[in-house]
Amino acid sequence: MRVEYINPFVESSVSVMREILGIEVKREQISLKSKAVPILDVAVIVGLVGQVEGRVLFDMKMETALKIVSKMNEEELTQFDELAKATITELGNMITGRAVTKLSEMGYRFDVTPPAIFSGHNMEISDVEIEALIVPIETSYGRVEINVALREK
Amino acid sequence: MGEKMPIGDKGDGASFRVLIIDDSVFVVKQLTQILQSEKFDVIDTANDGEQGVEKYKELHPNIDLVTLDITMPKLDGISTLERIMEFDKDAKVIIISALGKEDLVKKALITGARNYIVKPLDREKVLSRIESVLKK
């Protein structure tokens, strides 16, 4: 997979989290995974269809997710309820929207599915046909992993 | 001079009445807070397009503005807008969109939307767009 696909997602994640949450955000080393990888308690997944296809997943621990949604709502949320899910979805929309705008400026045309959320324990994701690139982002609320598996059609 | 009049104030003490059509409880909450802080009256909310059209018809003519999410389940934003405009060609509808949906926004403006707001919702931006729509 070409690294140029992942960069817009990493850059927009860093900038959106900095702007919206006002917290310290630091990008860590990229890693390449070709087999199943574990995913953390809360995962937001977005599908891409078009000239570039595949999926982008943002995952984090429940504790991190609750801190993020509490900050965005300016009130403490202790349960991952409907409001918390809608809030994390909106964060996913903002990050994806900015990344997609960058990718279309680079000349790639595609559509994006609305974000879906998975939550649970001991989950893993397997991408049989596309290798996944993972970029962890360290924040003062905890780690958020950006896991991208895309290919050019 | 006294304090500046809230944007949601019609000038006669009454408030502009707003219907929010959006499937995200987070966005509904954000918009409601912004609007209420300027004395708008959020008279109802709908979480999908079908419900939104129904509520618009029920409320008309006692409604001044609609905020409409462009991406929704059941009936999408454009179809919702078409139905509202068909029912009331003078409807004042403002589109709420995520970044990267420029084609849909253009289509909405051609269909009759008065203006649009790109998320993330910024208080000043939301209020100035709404004010410009209401003043026309």
Interface residues (C-beta under 8 A of the other chain):
Chain A: V16 E19 I20 M72 N73 E82 L83 A86 T87 T89 E90 N93 M94 T96 G97 R98 V100 T101 S104 V112 P114
Chain B: S24 V25 F26 V27 K29 T71 A98 L99 G100 K101 K119 P120
